[in-house]
Structure formats: C-alpha cells, structure tokens
Amino acid sequence: MKSDTLKQLRLSYLKRAQELSFPDCNDENWKYTKLKNYLDIKEAVLQGSEAADNKEGLEVHGNGVSYRIYSMEEAAEKGFLKALPAEGEVLRYSPDALVRALFTRGLYVKVNGRDNSIGREAEPGSVLHITLKNLLKDKAEEYLFYWIIIEIEAGSELVLLEETENIHKCFGEIDIFAGENSKLHYVSIDDTESGGFHRKRRIITAAEGAEINTHTAAMGGGDFREELEFIANEPGVKAELNKAYIGEGNSNKDFVTLQLHKSREVYSNLLILGALGDTSSGNFTGTIYIERDAQKADAYQLSRTLLFSKDAHARAVPRLEILADDVKCTHGASLGGVDKEDLFYLMSRGISESDAKVMAAQGFFGKFIDSVPDTEAGQIIRDRFHKSLARICR
C-alpha cells in the first residue's frame, strides 16, 4: 500500500498556492510577463484534481556517470524533499507552489562521482541527459506541470544536458543541489513552439567550494520565461551563468535572475546575449544581492542584445542590493544592430545582406556556443540558432 506522504505534501503546497499572491505587472520581476494570459489557477487546480503521475515524454540517460532515479513518492518517503530551501526563500507566488502541488512529471536524481558500470571514477565529461519532449499527449490537458530535483554529491563532476521541446502551456521547476567541491556544467536547450508558453524556474543551491557553469539557450516562436536563482550558501563558490536567446515572430522572451551571495568569497558572473527579429521582445531583469556577511563578494552581470527589426523591443533592468562593504560588483547593458562595417566587409565579398547578418550574428553568439562543454549539445544549439537567425534576417 502506497504511503500518503507525497499526497500530504501536495496538499500543503496547494494550500500555499491559495495563500500566496498571483504575480502581476506591478511587481518589477513580472513587469513583462502577464501570467494571467497563460494560467488560470482555478482551471489548473480542477485539472490537477484528476491528474496522475505520468512519466511519458520525460527521459533520463547517463553516460559515464553513476546516478539513481527516485520517483517523487520515494523521495518524499526517504525525506529527501526536506532538504529543499526554506519555503519562504523560494515560494513567493502562487504558481511557485502550484507546480509542486500539481506536477505530473517528476523525478529526484542523485548523482555521485563514480561510474559503477566501469568500477572507477567517472570521467570529467560524464553526461546526464534529461529530455522533456512531446509532453502534452492528452489533448484534455490544458496545462502541464513538472518538477525535477537533482542532487550532486560532494566532490562529483557532472555535465547536465537538459532539453525541452514542443510545449503548449508548461510550468516547471528544476532544483539543483551542488555539494561541497562539486563541479556542475549545466546546458539547457529550450525550444518553445509558436503559440506555446513555457515558464521555467531553476534554483541552483551551491555548497562550499562548488563550481557552477551554466549555458541556457532559448529559441522558438513561442513565449518563454526563465527564472534563475543562484544561491551560494557557503564560501568559495564560483559561478559562470551564461544565457543566449533568439526571438522570432511575435514571441516574448523574459529572463529574471537572482545572484544571491549569502557567504564570503563567492564569485558569480552572469552574461545574457539576445537577438530579436520581427515584432519579438526580449526582457532581462537581474538582481545581485549581497548579504551582510558575504564579504569579499565578486559579482557581475552583462546584457547584450542585437535588433534585426525596427519593431523588435529589448529591455534590461539590472539591480544591485549590497549590504556588505568589501565587494566588487558591476553591471552593464548594450543594445543595437549588427556593426555596419562588419556587414560591409562581408557583402564586399559577394555575400548577400541577409547571409551577412546571419554570419555576424553567429559571431555574436560564437563564444557562448564554443564554450558549451558537451560537443553534441553545442552542435544542437549551433544548428538551431542558425535556422532561427536565417528566419529573422531574411
């Protein structure tokens, strides 16, 4: 007989969803995403009351890495879910709790640094591949909710490749716990189809000495909102947080980030690159928060956007909240078109204007793509970006 531990947890989150406020445009973090256009809480709860866990479309594959997959029910029974950050720290709005209450795709994955299949330490390039594709098999489902938790044990090194595709109305949360002196290379490829909407929260919590390197690539003609919360609880954490996106058609790409330094000698660097065409829009709201005890903090954020249409719009809202006095923090933003001299140089060699724009944009994203740790993932991003750029530069 199954335990009701997870059921009780779901009910507690559903109660929190009813207590918390629904985000609106008066909130700076939600100024550019009108969530009410995509989500009706009452309809979602009604749908969720009849939903059952369904792993269809959610797959995990590992290469050269030791990991164990637990159902969320098993994780709840074993007490793993008690290790999550305090509710008040990460549950701020009703949809945050709703994901945890109504998810139908959920996994808890534990990763360590040994590949048991070969009996030795895993190679630095060990890859864990998570895919969420063709998720809405049941046409009766208006919304889809997923929750994935990944625990990386102390001293482990992992390349995590995560892909999402073919999303209609999708809401998800991915929690990652990086143990002491662990190394995480996280590559995320998000392709939202035209007419779709995907809200994704990523919460990365890092222990002492952990090294985090992320690459997020977002594309497609649908609307996409990503919230990244990087939380450094202990000293000596280093994080490189990289994002790149392309806006097509009338799509809206909205990125909200938090670099939270809670301890000493933490380094975090955020870079976000965007290219917008047609009537698309791209928005970035980024906060660096340095707590009082987080001395010797080193934090940066930079946003750069290329516009390929006079009807495209880009906005950047960087914010610094610093309570410590021994810190180095900067932010910057740039917005414009492709350099005219670069275009002239390429066109003088017989390249058409549209192809020249594509080549210049590929150079703009080149460093981002070249630094992706997994060559297969890098090629996927390169190919999809090329196709998207060809469409917006036509």
HUGI-V849753 format. One record per run of one state. SS is the DSSP state (@ for helix, = for strand, . for the rest). FROM is the first residue (numbers start at 1). TO is the last residue. If there is no record, write none. Layout:
ss:SS from:FROM to:TO
ss:SS from:FROM to:TO
//
This chain:
ss:. from:1 to:4
ss:@ from:5 to:19
ss:. from:20 to:27
ss:@ from:28 to:30
ss:. from:31 to:34
ss:@ from:35 to:37
ss:. from:38 to:40
ss:@ from:41 to:48
ss:. from:49 to:57
ss:= from:58 to:63
ss:. from:64 to:65
ss:= from:66 to:70
ss:. from:71 to:71
ss:@ from:72 to:77
ss:. from:78 to:79
ss:@ from:80 to:83
ss:. from:84 to:86
ss:@ from:87 to:90
ss:. from:91 to:93
ss:@ from:94 to:102
ss:. from:103 to:104
ss:= from:105 to:112
ss:. from:113 to:113
ss:= from:114 to:115
ss:. from:116 to:119
ss:= from:120 to:121
ss:. from:122 to:126
ss:= from:127 to:132
ss:. from:133 to:143
ss:= from:144 to:152
ss:. from:153 to:156
ss:= from:157 to:165
ss:. from:166 to:168
ss:= from:169 to:178
ss:. from:179 to:182
ss:= from:183 to:191
ss:. from:192 to:196
ss:= from:197 to:206
ss:. from:207 to:210
ss:= from:211 to:219
ss:. from:220 to:222
ss:= from:223 to:232
ss:. from:233 to:237
ss:= from:238 to:247
ss:. from:248 to:251
ss:= from:252 to:261
ss:. from:262 to:266
ss:= from:267 to:276
ss:. from:277 to:280
ss:= from:281 to:290
ss:. from:291 to:296
ss:= from:297 to:307
ss:. from:308 to:312
ss:= from:313 to:322
ss:. from:323 to:326
ss:= from:327 to:336
ss:. from:337 to:339
ss:@ from:340 to:347
ss:. from:348 to:352
ss:@ from:353 to:370
ss:. from:371 to:374
ss:@ from:375 to:392
ss:. from:393 to:394
//
